[in-house]
């Protein structure tokens, strides 16, 4: 279960609680604008607890962010509490990978949601390329959102989510057909939060998408991609990194984060 009142206050939602497509769209837009994507705890060797109690304490009450298992796990429980039929799936990430790179494990959580008799792809936990609206779970159809155009393309048994950028269609991830059980996500979360080859173990990163822009931080590189405007990049010192973590991403920066911030500034 989840405290819907506390969650709605966290994301600034005061609309209908009926399980309609409109409600789904409104929640999907508000979540990534209010709750940032981040994985600071991986860098601090704290591990990531994806139990409902831990996720709610962190993302709702402590006003932290998280990564896919936390975001989509929370969103799944919210939608189920509202009466939606929700299925959890696992995806193989392709984003920012060079052509021909070896396949990675399925370490990204996405949701398939039934709304008004149709299945929709829902994902509020994919960093700087996060969806801001549900997509029809249908291959071969270009679908526009406020920030990007997407499509699903069949790849063997999977469906590949692709996003249209300046260079053309870019693969984001391949969604497997089989529903997941909680232990599937526990194993994948253990890998992404602890394995030495996981990029979350090495990279200070944060992302947030509002109606106005996409904001991203990777090490000391701060990027703003305005809706309909030109992308801007800025190299930050340690003070600048801490400032954007607080002011842009809304994170309660702790003193224990300072060594990570200084290391990122030195890159």
Secondary structure by P-SEA (a helix, b strand, c coil): ccaaaaaaaaacccccccccaaaaaaaaaaaaacbbbbcccccccccccccaaaaaaccccccccccaaaaaaaaaaaaaaaccbbbbbbbbbccccccccccccccbbbbbbbcccbbbbbbcccccccccccccccccbbbbcccbbbbbbbcccbbbbbbbccccccccbbbbcccccaaaaaaaaaaaacccccccccccbbbbbcccbbbbbcccbbbbbcccbbbbbbbbcaaaaaaaacccccccccccaaaaaaaaaac
